[in-house]
Amino acid sequence: MGLEPALAGLVVLVGIGLTSFGAFTHTATAMAPGAALALFGGGWLGNSLARVYARVRPPARSG
């Protein structure tokens, strides 16, 4: 598939981990960047998977 979706997934997981750590320890300095990383990484992951899927699938036939 490629390196980009894996890297984007890693960014999402780091963001989720930071957000969870910040929520459990009541540390806003860990929660805010974690939420931003999860949001950014999720968009990046969706975008990269959509580009990969669009390249792999042939166009649908009409009719």
N, C-alpha and C positions, 0 to 999 in steps of 0.2 A: 504494500500500500504506500509506504513512504515514511519519511521521518517527520514531516509536518503534523499529521494527525496524532502521532505518538507524543510529540512535544506539546501539542495543544492539550492533549489529555493529561499530561503530567502537570501542566499549569493549572488545570481545573482541580486536580487532586491536591496540589499544594494549597490552592485557595480554600478548598473545603477543609483541609487539615488546619490551616491557620484560623479560619473562622470558628471551627469547633473548639480549638484550643483557647481562643479568645473568649468564647461563650462560657466555657467551663471554668476558666480562671478569672473571669470578669476583667479582661484586659482589652480595652478598646483599641489600643495601639496594635494589637494583633488581629482584631476582628475586622477593622475597616479595610486594611490592605488585603486580607484574605477574601473578603466579599468582592472587592474589586477584581482580584485575580480570578475568582471563580466566574464572575460575569464576563470578563474579557476572554478568558480561556474557553468558556462555553460557546461564545460567539465565534471565536477562531476555529474551534473544533467543528462546529456545524458548517462553517464556510468551507473549511478544507475537505470535509467529507462530501459536501455537495459537489465540489469541483471534481473530486476523484470519482464519485458515482456518475456524474455527467459524462466524464471521459470514458468510463468503462462500458456503459450501457449504449447499445446502438439506438438510433432514433426509432420511435414507434411508427409502425405503418398505419396509415389511415385507410379505412374502408375495408 
